[in-house]
Amino acid sequence: YDINCQYNKHFRVRVDRSRYLDMVPELTIIPGIRLWHVHGHQDSCYVRYASNFIEGIGWIDGEIMETLWAHLN
């Protein structure tokens, strides 16, 4: 889940090549990396993918899955 900076580079190409996926061309996807994990990336990833800098995202830490896993285990 910490691969968004790499995965997003060719995401639309993978969707276009897939026979199972479809995405309208007008859809804009803004990739982000959760705050706890973005610090483990290159410094350039922080400014580009940290939720602090994504307009309209709200103030979140992005760690909801980790908080849910405790109850699911």
CORMO-V46657 format. One record per run of one state. SS is the DSSP state (a for helix, b for strand, c for the rest). FROM is the first residue (numbers start at 1). TO is the last residue. If there is no record, write none. Layout:
# CORMO-V46657
ss=(SS | SS)
from=(FROM | FROM)
to=(TO | TO)
This chain:
# CORMO-V46657
ss=(c | a | c | b | c | a | c | a | b | a | c | a | c)
from=(1 | 4 | 18 | 33 | 34 | 35 | 39 | 43 | 50 | 51 | 54 | 64 | 73)
to=(3 | 17 | 32 | 33 | 34 | 38 | 42 | 49 | 50 | 53 | 63 | 72 | 73)
